[in-house]
Amino acid sequence: MKKASSCHRSVRLLISVVIGFILLHAFCLSAQPLPENTELDTRRAKLLGFLVSQHLMRNHYTHKPLDDALSKAAFDLYIKQLDAQKRFLLASDVKMLGAYETYIDNEIRRGMIHLPTYSAQLMSERIPVVQATIEQLLAQPFDLTRPETLETDNKKLDFCKNDAEFRDRWRKILKYQVANTLLDLKEEAEKAATRDKDPVPRPDDQTLEKQAREKVGKRYTHLFARMSKDQEKDHFERYLNAIARAYDPHSNYLPPEEKEDFDIHMRGSLEGIGAMLREEDGFIKVVHLIPGGAAQRQGGLESEDVILKVAEGDDEPVDITDTRIRDAVELIRGPKGSTVLLHIKKPDGSQRVLSIVRDVVQIKETFVKSTLVTGPQNQRYGYLKIPAFYRDFSKDDRKGRNVTSDTRAELKKLSKQDIKGLIIDLRNNGGGSLMDAVDTTGLFIEEGPVVQIKDSNDKISVMQDEDDTIAYRGPIIVLVNKFSASASEILAGALQDYRRAVIVGSHHTHGKGTVQAVVDLDDNLPLRSMEAYTPLGALKVTVQKFYRVSGASTQYRGVEPDIVLPDRFEAIESGEKHLDYSLPWDTISGTDYQSWPSNSHQLEQLKQKSAQRIAHDAEFIHIGELANKAKERIDHSQRSLLMSDIQQDRQELKASEKEDKDLEKLMDGDNEEHWEERVRKDEYVMESCRVLDDMQQIPMVAHF
């Protein structure tokens, strides 16, 4: 969410910063043209470094100084961007660069920026070494009968101490990749033999093994071709981005190419598959799926999945690890109706290949929808799905289609059905319009405060529901999971604070309780002579923080449900608390608000009754087993390199893949076709109905 007033205030401050900079450093910013064919001119680097650092220090919510502590954080992030998987640099290389660990603040202050230049030179030297090592190792077959293991979690690895250790690490990586590629080739050959009427003779194992090594080699050829295109300016842009992200994970420097592609890099909405992605530790990770997008409708791809390779039709898959987000986007995007193959790694380490037919977002599937569900006591309850907090801002005076008006209309339809309770489903809702988070909350309470917003100057404003009409007065369950974020957390948190609803779901929601403003660094340059240094890109900076009416922040912790249900994603580290340098949870003074008088049920009784059911419910027991398996696989990230063990591992994963897919389809449940049927089979919805039954049976306690 973006506040225009915050952005304008930030721009005014930015102008004053630039003017001060000109007075102090006019000799660096003369009107001389940039040298021919030079993108990262020294003077432009000084200007950019100063603008980004000063804007962050003055206007970021925390007002953190750019000092040694922040320099250390920026250096940590920069090394992760440079070689997160620890496949290129040696420990001695990192130690050499480590001379800048507490010096980034000094570099920016003095306008003498060297770290990106030195790291660019270092990588240009290391890439040919890695390339030669891979070619040598792939020249001969691997011993797939030798018992040894490969650590697949790069966070558990150190940088290699010497060339011998470095070569051995690559040997194991390639051995594992060749073994899996060999098994893929064998499976393809077997399928062809049973599918084709006149099958060609099946290649022998020796031929398939050689083909496997060749395929793996081609993937790295593509990788090195992309990496060789990196210029010094790319390293400088990563450097600035690391400084911004050291303030918090949602502050970013956006280079000119990313600013131009606003739909992809500012909103993250990928034309074609409908997903929001981010770079993290050398991987391209799915943040969330766009409601109504191809990936969400077709199923299989989920939040926290890592995209390893991308293929177009029958082309050889392209490895996109250690790839910039904009390069990955170019491979994933495509025209409507075309097919893209995504090789993904699930958070538990298992891998799959997904075939997604690119399409435009089906707008109707992003809208609120409702249906009736029947509880165990044959009571009729309303089910309301809110996929996102949408609003058509192109219309004036709130006349555009929006989630609040649609929710009101669906509640009116449900009320005519004489429902005895309501389930509001916010699972996988990534947020949207702050205005509608407030207005939608207002449909269930009398007028009063909904959310508090604190800015970087400690000024607190309160957004109110000013309409005393109530669209629905009955009991409410709000369903959430760890992918419910931002505006979803405002709605769930407010209804929880007002004791208006019982929150049910994962242990916590996402925990994104901040607001960002985006500043175009080209728009407000005070001197025409400085235009020679454009384009400069943009800066996204965190300027505000959300607080509930009770005074607790939604940041970091998110909303903690009243009733926690088993979650197959429990072991997955998803949410604000797992992001580097995220802002902490804290509190401010609560507001004056009146709790809902008729919903003071004894939560402990509701929790006990639910826990007793869950302990004997076959579906939830199965979900708990899946969560335990995922945790075990995440914890045991070392993979055996014995071919027999790799085969067994694949068989076990395939055996559980079908039930996982069935569960994914059930939990996604947003396709228009048969969606109501899936809702009624959703165990989380059914347990919500049981809790609503309990709420009617447990005596209410008066609250004053």
C-alpha positions in Angstrom: 0.0 0.0 0.0 1.2 3.4 -0.9 0.3 6.7 0.8 0.5 9.7 -1.6 1.0 12.2 1.2 3.9 10.2 2.5 5.5 10.1 -0.9 5.0 13.8 -1.4 6.5 14.6 2.0 9.5 12.3 1.1 10.0 14.1 -2.2 10.1 17.5 -0.5 12.7 16.2 2.0 14.7 14.7 -0.9 14.9 18.0 -2.7 16.4 19.7 0.4 18.9 16.9 0.7 19.9 17.3 -2.9 20.4 21.1 -2.6 22.6 20.6 0.4 24.6 18.1 -1.4 25.1 20.4 -4.4 26.5 23.1 -2.1 28.9 20.7 -0.5 30.0 18.8 -3.6 29.4 21.1 -6.6 32.8 20.3 -8.0 31.7 16.7 -8.4 28.5 17.5 -10.3 29.5 19.8 -13.0 27.5 19.9 -16.2 30.1 17.9 -18.1 28.6 15.1 -20.2 29.1 11.5 -19.2 32.0 9.8 -20.9 31.0 7.9 -24.0 29.7 4.3 -23.4 30.2 4.7 -19.7 27.1 3.9 -17.5 28.6 3.9 -14.1 30.5 7.2 -14.2 32.2 8.0 -10.9 30.2 11.3 -10.5 26.9 9.5 -11.1 27.8 6.8 -8.5 28.5 9.6 -6.0 25.2 11.2 -6.6 23.2 8.0 -6.5 24.9 6.8 -3.4 24.3 10.1 -1.6 20.7 10.4 -2.7 19.8 6.8 -1.6 21.6 7.0 1.7 20.4 10.4 2.7 16.8 9.6 1.7 16.9 6.4 3.8 18.4 8.1 6.9 16.0 11.1 6.8 12.7 9.4 5.7 12.8 5.7 6.7 10.5 4.9 9.5 13.4 4.1 11.9 15.7 7.1 11.0 18.6 4.6 11.4 21.9 6.3 10.9 24.2 4.9 8.2 26.9 3.8 10.6 29.1 0.7 11.2 26.2 -1.4 12.4 24.1 -0.7 9.3 27.2 -1.1 7.2 27.6 -4.7 8.5 24.0 -5.5 7.7 24.4 -4.1 4.2 27.6 -6.0 3.6 25.9 -9.3 4.8 23.1 -8.7 2.3 25.5 -7.7 -0.5 27.5 -11.0 -0.1 24.3 -12.9 -0.2 23.3 -11.3 -3.4 26.8 -11.8 -4.8 27.1 -15.6 -4.0 24.3 -16.8 -1.7 24.9 -20.4 -2.6 28.6 -20.2 -1.9 29.4 -21.7 -5.3 31.8 -19.1 -6.7 33.8 -17.4 -4.0 36.4 -18.9 -1.6 36.6 -17.9 2.1 39.7 -15.9 1.2 37.8 -13.9 -1.3 35.1 -13.1 1.2 37.7 -12.2 3.8 39.3 -9.8 1.3 35.9 -8.1 0.6 35.3 -8.1 4.3 37.6 -5.2 4.6 34.6 -3.2 3.6 32.2 -4.7 6.2 32.2 -1.6 8.4 33.4 0.8 5.7 30.3 1.1 3.5 29.1 4.1 5.5 32.5 5.8 5.0 32.4 5.0 1.2 29.0 6.7 0.8 30.1 9.7 2.9 33.3 10.3 1.0 31.8 9.5 -2.4 34.6 7.0 -3.1 32.7 3.7 -3.7 35.0 0.7 -4.3 33.2 -2.4 -3.0 31.0 -3.0 -6.1 34.0 -2.4 -8.4 36.3 -4.9 -6.6 33.5 -7.5 -6.4 32.8 -7.2 -10.1 36.5 -7.7 -10.8 36.6 -10.7 -8.5 33.5 -12.4 -10.0 34.9 -11.8 -13.5 38.0 -13.8 -12.4 36.0 -16.5 -10.5 33.5 -17.3 -13.2 36.0 -18.8 -15.7 37.5 -20.9 -12.9 34.1 -22.3 -12.0 33.3 -22.8 -15.7 36.6 -24.7 -16.3 36.0 -26.8 -13.1 32.5 -27.9 -14.3 33.7 -28.8 -17.8 36.5 -30.9 -16.3 34.1 -32.7 -13.9 31.5 -33.4 -16.5 34.0 -34.8 -18.9 33.9 -38.2 -17.1 31.2 -40.3 -15.5 30.5 -40.1 -11.8 30.7 -43.0 -9.4 27.1 -43.3 -8.4 27.9 -46.3 -6.1 30.2 -44.3 -3.8 28.4 -43.5 -0.5 28.6 -39.8 0.3 26.2 -36.9 1.0 25.5 -33.4 -0.3 24.3 -30.5 1.9 21.5 -28.8 0.0 20.8 -26.0 2.4 23.3 -23.2 1.6 22.6 -21.6 4.9 24.4 -24.5 6.6 27.4 -24.2 4.4 30.6 -22.1 4.8 32.6 -20.7 1.9 35.2 -23.2 0.7 38.6 -22.8 2.3 40.7 -23.9 -0.6 40.6 -25.0 -4.3 40.5 -28.7 -3.3 37.4 -28.2 -1.1 35.9 -26.0 -3.8 36.3 -28.6 -6.5 34.9 -31.3 -4.3 31.8 -29.3 -3.5 31.2 -28.8 -7.2 31.8 -32.5 -7.8 29.0 -33.4 -5.4 26.6 -30.8 -6.8 27.1 -32.0 -10.4 27.0 -35.7 -9.3 23.6 -35.1 -7.7 22.3 -33.2 -10.7 23.5 -35.8 -13.2 22.0 -38.6 -11.2 18.6 -37.0 -11.1 18.8 -36.0 -14.8 19.7 -39.6 -15.6 16.6 -40.9 -13.8 14.5 -38.4 -15.7 15.9 -39.6 -19.0 15.2 -43.2 -18.0 11.6 -42.4 -17.1 11.2 -40.5 -20.4 12.6 -43.5 -22.4 10.2 -45.9 -20.6 7.2 -43.7 -21.3 8.2 -43.4 -24.9 8.5 -47.2 -25.2 4.9 -47.7 -23.9 3.4 -44.8 -25.7 4.8 -45.0 -29.3 3.4 -47.6 -31.7 6.8 -48.1 -33.3 9.2 -47.2 -30.4 12.9 -46.8 -31.2 15.2 -49.0 -29.2 15.8 -47.8 -25.7 19.2 -46.2 -25.3 21.6 -48.1 -23.0 22.5 -46.8 -19.6 25.9 -45.6 -20.7 24.4 -43.5 -23.5 21.8 -42.1 -21.1 24.4 -41.3 -18.6 26.4 -39.3 -21.2 23.3 -37.5 -22.3 22.6 -36.6 -18.6 26.1 -35.0 -18.3 25.6 -33.1 -21.5 22.2 -31.8 -20.4 23.6 -30.6 -17.1 26.5 -28.9 -18.9 24.1 -27.0 -21.2 22.3 -25.6 -18.3 25.5 -24.1 -16.9 26.4 -22.8 -20.3 23.2 -20.7 -20.2 24.0 -19.6 -16.6 27.5 -18.4 -17.5 26.3 -16.7 -20.6 23.9 -14.7 -18.4 26.4 -14.0 -15.7 29.0 -12.8 -18.3 26.5 -10.0 -19.2 26.8 -8.5 -15.7 28.4 -5.1 -15.8 29.9 -3.1 -13.1 26.6 -1.1 -12.9 24.8 -4.3 -12.0 27.1 -4.7 -9.0 26.6 -1.1 -8.0 22.8 -1.5 -8.2 23.0 -4.6 -5.9 25.2 -2.5 -3.6 22.5 0.2 -3.3 19.8 -2.3 -2.9 21.7 -4.0 0.0 22.0 -0.7 1.7 18.2 -0.1 1.4 17.3 -3.6 2.5 19.6 -3.2 5.6 16.9 -0.8 6.8 14.1 -3.3 6.4 13.2 -6.0 3.7 10.6 -3.8 2.0 12.9 -0.9 1.3 14.6 -1.3 -2.1 16.6 0.5 -4.7 15.0 0.0 -8.1 17.4 0.5 -11.0 16.0 2.2 -14.1 15.2 -1.1 -15.9 13.0 -2.2 -13.0 11.3 1.2 -12.6 10.3 1.1 -16.3 8.6 -2.3 -15.8 6.5 -1.1 -12.9 3.8 -3.8 -13.1 6.4 -6.5 -12.6 8.9 -5.0 -10.2 6.8 -2.6 -8.1 3.7 -4.8 -7.8 5.3 -8.1 -8.7 2.4 -9.2 -11.0 3.9 -11.3 -13.7 2.1 -11.2 -17.0 1.5 -14.8 -18.1 1.5 -16.9 -14.9 0.2 -14.5 -12.3 2.7 -14.6 -9.4 4.7 -12.2 -7.3 8.4 -13.2 -7.1 11.5 -12.0 -5.2 15.2 -12.7 -5.2 16.3 -14.4 -2.0 19.7 -16.0 -1.3 20.4 -16.6 -4.9 17.0 -18.1 -5.7 13.8 -16.8 -7.3 11.1 -17.4 -4.8 7.3 -17.2 -5.1 5.9 -14.6 -2.6 2.2 -15.2 -3.4 -0.1 -15.9 -6.3 -2.2 -13.3 -7.9 -5.9 -14.2 -7.5 -7.4 -15.2 -10.8 -4.0 -15.7 -12.4 -3.0 -18.8 -14.4 -0.8 -20.3 -11.7 -3.5 -19.9 -9.0 -6.2 -21.4 -11.2 -4.2 -24.3 -12.5 -2.7 -25.2 -9.1 0.6 -26.7 -8.0 2.6 -23.5 -7.6 2.5 -22.1 -4.0 3.9 -19.3 -1.8 7.5 -20.0 -0.8 8.2 -22.3 -3.8 11.6 -21.7 -5.4 11.8 -21.7 -9.2 15.0 -23.5 -10.2 14.6 -23.8 -14.0 12.4 -22.5 -16.8 11.7 -24.2 -20.1 9.7 -23.2 -23.1 8.0 -26.1 -24.8 10.5 -28.8 -25.6 13.5 -26.5 -25.2 16.2 -27.4 -22.7 15.4 -26.0 -19.2 17.4 -22.9 -18.3 18.8 -22.8 -14.7 17.8 -19.5 -13.1 19.6 -19.8 -9.8 21.9 -16.9 -9.2 19.9 -14.9 -11.7 18.6 -11.4 -11.4 14.8 -11.1 -11.1 14.4 -9.2 -14.3 16.3 -11.9 -16.3 14.1 -14.6 -14.7 11.0 -12.6 -15.6 12.0 -12.5 -19.2 12.1 -16.3 -19.3 8.8 -16.8 -17.4 6.7 -14.3 -19.2 5.1 -15.1 -22.5 2.0 -14.6 -24.7 -1.4 -15.9 -23.6 -2.0 -19.5 -24.5 1.7 -20.5 -24.6 3.1 -23.1 -22.1 6.0 -22.6 -19.7 7.5 -25.4 -17.7 8.7 -24.5 -14.2 11.1 -26.8 -12.3 10.3 -25.9 -8.7 11.6 -26.8 -5.3 9.1 -27.0 -2.5 10.1 -25.7 0.9 10.6 -29.3 2.2 13.2 -29.9 -0.5 11.1 -32.0 -2.9 11.1 -31.0 -6.5 8.4 -31.0 -9.2 7.9 -29.9 -12.8 4.8 -27.7 -13.4 3.3 -27.0 -16.8 1.5 -23.7 -16.8 -0.5 -22.3 -19.7 0.0 -18.6 -19.6 -3.1 -16.5 -19.4 -4.4 -13.1 -18.4 -5.7 -12.7 -14.9 -9.4 -13.6 -14.8 -10.8 -10.6 -13.0 -14.0 -12.2 -11.9 -12.0 -14.7 -9.8 -10.5 -11.9 -7.8 -13.9 -10.7 -6.6 -15.6 -11.6 -3.3 -17.9 -14.6 -3.5 -20.1 -16.5 -1.1 -22.0 -19.7 -0.6 -23.9 -21.6 2.0 -22.4 -24.4 4.1 -24.1 -26.7 6.6 -22.6 -27.5 10.0 -22.8 -30.8 11.9 -25.9 -29.6 13.7 -27.6 -28.8 10.3 -27.3 -25.1 10.9 -26.9 -23.0 7.8 -23.8 -20.8 7.8 -22.5 -18.3 5.3 -19.1 -18.6 3.7 -17.5 -15.5 2.4 -14.3 -15.7 0.4 -12.2 -12.4 0.1 -9.3 -13.1 -2.2 -7.8 -9.6 -2.1 -8.7 -6.0 -1.0 -9.3 -4.7 -4.5 -10.5 -1.3 -5.7 -10.7 0.4 -9.1 -8.8 3.6 -8.3 -9.4 4.9 -11.8 -12.9 5.9 -10.8 -13.6 9.0 -8.8 -15.4 9.3 -5.4 -15.2 5.7 -4.5 -17.5 4.7 -7.4 -15.2 2.0 -8.8 -15.8 -1.6 -8.1 -14.3 -2.5 -4.7 -14.2 -5.2 -2.1 -16.3 -3.4 0.4 -19.3 -2.9 -1.8 -19.1 -6.5 -3.1 -18.9 -7.8 0.5 -21.9 -5.8 1.5 -23.8 -7.2 -1.5 -22.8 -10.8 -0.7 -23.8 -10.3 3.0 -27.2 -9.1 1.9 -27.7 -12.2 -0.2 -26.6 -14.5 2.7 -28.8 -12.7 5.2 -31.8 -13.6 3.1 -30.9 -17.3 3.6 -31.3 -17.0 7.4 -27.7 -17.9 8.2 -26.8 -18.5 11.9 -23.2 -17.6 11.5 -20.6 -16.4 9.0 -17.1 -17.7 7.9 -14.8 -15.0 6.4 -12.0 -16.7 4.5 -8.8 -14.6 4.3 -6.4 -17.4 3.6 -3.8 -16.5 1.0 -5.1 -12.9 0.9 -2.0 -10.8 0.4 -3.7 -7.5 1.1 -4.5 -4.5 -1.1 -6.4 -1.3 -0.4 -6.1 0.1 3.1 -9.2 2.1 2.6 -11.2 -1.1 2.0 -9.6 -2.9 5.0 -11.1 -0.2 7.1 -14.5 0.0 5.3 -14.9 -3.8 5.2 -14.2 -4.0 8.9 -16.9 -1.3 9.3 -19.5 -3.7 7.9 -19.3 -5.7 11.1 -19.0 -3.1 13.8 -20.5 0.2 14.8 -18.5 3.3 14.1 -15.1 3.4 15.7 -11.3 3.1 15.2 -10.0 0.3 12.9 -6.2 0.8 12.6 -3.6 3.2 13.8 -0.8 4.4 11.5 2.5 5.8 12.9 4.9 7.7 10.6 8.6 8.3 10.8 8.1 11.5 12.8 6.1 9.5 15.5 2.9 11.1 14.4 -0.1 8.7 14.9 -3.2 8.9 12.9 -6.3 6.7 13.4 -8.4 5.5 10.5 -12.0 5.2 11.6 -15.2 3.5 10.5 -17.6 6.4 10.4 -20.7 4.5 9.3 -22.7 3.2 12.3 -24.7 0.8 10.1 -23.9 -2.9 10.4 -24.3 -5.3 7.5 -24.2 -8.4 9.6 -24.7 -8.9 13.3 -24.3 -12.6 13.9 -21.3 -14.7 15.1 -18.2 -14.7 12.9 -15.2 -17.0 12.2 -12.3 -15.5 10.4 -10.0 -18.0 8.6 -6.4 -17.1 8.2 -3.0 -18.7 7.4 0.6 -17.5 7.3 0.0 -16.1 3.8 -2.7 -13.7 5.0 -0.9 -10.3 5.0 -1.2 -6.6 5.3 -4.8 -5.5 4.8 -6.0 -9.0 5.8 -4.2 -8.6 9.1 -5.8 -5.2 9.7 -9.3 -6.7 9.2 -8.6 -9.9 11.3 -6.8 -7.9 14.0 -9.6 -5.3 14.4 -12.3 -8.0 14.6 -10.3 -9.8 17.2 -9.7 -6.7 19.3 -13.4 -5.8 19.1 -14.2 -9.4 20.2 -16.4 -9.4 17.1 -15.0 -12.6 15.6 -13.1 -15.7 16.6 -9.9 -16.0 14.5 -9.0 -19.6 13.3 -6.0 -20.9 11.4 -2.2 -21.1 11.3 -0.1 -20.1 14.3 0.3 -16.6 12.9 -0.4 -14.5 9.8 2.4 -13.1 7.6 3.2 -10.1 9.8 3.6 -7.3 7.2 2.6 -4.2 9.1 4.4 -1.4 7.2 3.7 1.1 4.5 6.1 2.0 1.7 6.4 5.1 -0.5 8.0 5.0 -3.9 10.1 8.0 -5.0 11.3 8.5 -8.6 14.8 9.8 -8.2 14.7 11.6 -11.6 11.6 13.7 -10.9 12.9 16.3 -8.5 16.5 17.1 -9.5 16.8 20.8 -8.8 19.4 21.6 -11.4 19.1 20.9 -15.1 22.9 20.0 -15.2 22.1 17.0 -13.1 19.9 15.5 -15.8 23.1 14.3 -17.4 23.2 11.6 -14.7 19.7 10.3 -15.3 18.0 7.8 -15.3 18.7 7.2 -11.7 15.9 4.7 -10.9 13.6 4.8 -7.9 13.7 4.1 -4.2 11.0 2.3 -2.3 11.2 3.2 1.4 9.2 2.2 4.5 7.6 5.3 6.0 4.8 4.1 8.2 3.8 1.3 10.5 0.4 -0.2 11.3 -0.9 -0.7 14.9 -4.1 -2.3 16.0 -6.7 -0.5 18.0 -5.4 -2.3 21.1 -2.0 -0.7 20.4 -0.2 -3.9 19.3 1.6 -3.8 15.9 0.7 -6.2 13.2 4.4 -6.1 12.1 6.6 -9.2 12.6 4.2 -11.3 14.8 1.2 -10.9 12.6 -2.2 -11.9 14.0 -2.2 -14.9 16.3 -5.4 -16.9 16.0 -7.7 -17.7 18.9 -7.9 -21.3 17.7 -4.9 -22.8 16.0 -5.4 -25.7 13.6 -2.8 -28.1 12.1 -1.0 -26.6 9.1 0.9 -28.6 6.5 3.1 -25.5 6.0 4.0 -25.2 9.7 7.7 -26.1 9.1 8.1 -23.6 6.4 9.8 -20.4 7.4 7.4 -17.9 5.9 6.5 -14.5 7.2 8.0 -11.3 8.3 9.8 -12.8 11.3 11.9 -14.9 8.9 13.1 -12.0 6.7 16.5 -10.4 7.2 16.4 -7.2 9.1 12.6 -7.0 9.4 11.2 -4.3 11.7 10.4 -5.6 15.2 7.0 -6.0 16.9 6.1 -3.3 19.4 3.2 -1.5 20.9 1.8 2.0 21.3 -1.1 3.2 23.4 -4.5 1.7 22.5 -7.4 3.7 21.3 -10.8 4.2 22.8 -13.1 1.6 21.4 -16.1 -0.4 22.5 -15.9 -4.2 22.4 -18.8 -6.1 20.8 -21.3 -6.8 23.6 -22.7 -10.1 22.5 -19.7 -12.2 21.6 -17.8 -12.7 24.8 -17.8 -16.5 24.5 -15.4 -18.4 26.7 -12.5 -18.8 24.3 -10.9 -21.5 26.5 -13.9 -23.7 26.1 -14.0 -23.1 22.3 -10.2 -24.0 22.1 -10.7 -27.2 24.2 -13.6 -28.4 22.2 -11.7 -27.8 18.9 -8.5 -29.4 20.2 -10.5 -32.5 21.2 -12.0 -32.9 17.8 -8.7 -32.2 16.0 -7.0 -34.9 17.9 -9.3 -37.6 16.5 -10.1 -36.1 13.1 -8.6 -38.2 10.3 -8.1 -35.3 7.9 -6.3 -33.1 10.4 -4.2 -36.1 11.6 -3.1 -36.5 8.0 -2.3 -32.8 7.6 -0.2 -33.1 10.8 1.6 -36.1 9.3 2.4 -34.1 6.1 3.7 -31.2 8.3 5.9 -33.6 10.2 7.3 -35.1 7.0 8.0 -31.6 5.6 9.8 -30.6 8.8 11.9 -33.8 8.8 12.9 -33.2 5.2 13.8 -29.5 5.9 15.8 -30.4 9.0 17.7 -33.3 7.2 18.9 -31.3 4.2 21.8 -33.6 3.4 21.1 -35.8 0.4 22.6 -39.2 -0.2 24.5 -39.4 -3.5 24.1 -43.2 -3.9 21.9 -43.8 -6.9 19.9 -46.4 -5.0 19.1 -43.8 -2.3 18.2 -41.1 -4.9 15.9 -43.5 -6.6 14.2 -44.4 -3.3 13.8 -40.8 -2.4 12.1 -40.0 -5.7 9.7 -42.9 -5.3 8.7 -41.8 -1.8 8.1 -38.2 -3.0 6.1 -39.4 -6.0 4.0 -41.6 -3.7 3.0 -38.6 -1.6 2.8 -36.2 -4.6 -0.8 -37.1 -5.6 -2.3 -36.6 -2.1 -0.4 -33.4 -1.8 -1.8 -32.2 -5.2 -5.3 -33.2 -4.1 -4.9 -31.2 -0.9 -3.5 -28.2 -2.8 -6.5 -28.1 -5.1 -8.9 -28.4 -2.1 -7.2 -25.6 -0.2 -6.8 -23.3 -3.2 -10.4 -23.9 -4.1 -10.8 -20.6 -6.1 -11.6 -21.9 -9.5 -15.1 -21.0 -10.6 -15.8 -24.6 -11.6 -17.0 -26.6 -8.7 -15.6 -24.2 -6.1 -18.6 -24.4 -3.9 -18.3 -28.2 -3.8 -14.6 -27.9 -2.8 -15.5 -25.4 0.0 -17.9 -27.9 1.5 -15.1 -30.5 1.5 -12.6 -28.1 3.0 -11.7 -29.4 6.5 -10.8 -26.0 7.7 -14.2 -24.7 6.7 -15.9 -27.7 8.3 -14.1 -27.1 11.6 -15.1 -23.5 11.4 -18.7 -24.6 11.2 -18.2 -26.8 14.3 -16.8 -23.8 16.2 -19.9 -21.8 15.2 -22.0 -24.7 16.5 -20.0 -24.5 19.8 -20.5 -20.7 20.0 -24.3 -21.2 19.9 -24.2 -23.8 22.6 -21.7 -22.3 25.1 -23.5 -19.7 27.3 -22.5 -16.1 26.6 -20.8 -14.1 29.3 -21.9 -10.5 29.6 -19.1 -8.0 28.8 -19.2 -4.4 29.9 
